[in-house]
Amino acid sequence: MKREKIFNMIEDALIKTEVVGIDISEELHLKNDIGLDSLDIVVFTMNLEDDYNVFIEDEIEDKLQFMTVGEVVDYLEKKIK
């Protein structure tokens, strides 16, 4: 799957997680820049899994708050081939 499409999936999942007023880019950190807390991470993950039929392992979900949008794109790019 193309990187741009994966980025758009993540952007949509963030919007559904009620992230508003932020211009999403790959450099943004999910916790520090976007402001996701642990509950937001769970909702974000559920949005990705439900809407795009991807499974994010628990150990990755636990690390998501420490990742950038680009790192999430990298992870999904490897997972969805």
C-alpha positions, -999 to 999 in steps of 0.1 A, spaced: 0 0 0 13 34 -8 27 56 19 3 85 11 -27 62 15 -15 49 49 -9 85 60 -44 94 50 -57 64 70 -39 77 101 -51 112 95 -87 100 93 -83 79 124 -69 110 142 -98 131 131 -122 104 144 -102 105 177 -113 142 178 -80 157 169 -89 191 154 -71 223 146 -37 206 140 -21 203 106 -11 166 107 24 158 94 47 128 97 70 147 120 44 152 147 47 132 179 14 116 189 17 126 226 39 157 227 27 174 195 -8 161 189 -17 157 226 -30 121 226 -32 106 261 -34 68 268 -72 67 263 -69 86 230 -43 61 218 -68 33 225 -95 51 205 -70 59 177 -60 23 175 -96 11 175 -104 35 147 -76 22 126 -85 -14 133 -122 -10 127 -121 12 97 -92 -3 78 -91 -39 91 -56 -37 104 -45 -53 136 -20 -34 158 -2 -57 183 -6 -48 220 32 -42 224 30 -16 195 -1 0 209 18 5 242 45 23 223 23 45 201 23 74 225 61 76 221 59 75 182 56 101 155 30 99 128 58 89 104 68 60 126 32 48 126 32 51 88 64 30 87 49 4 110 18 0 89 36 2 57 56 -29 67 25 -46 81 2 -39 51 19 -52 19 
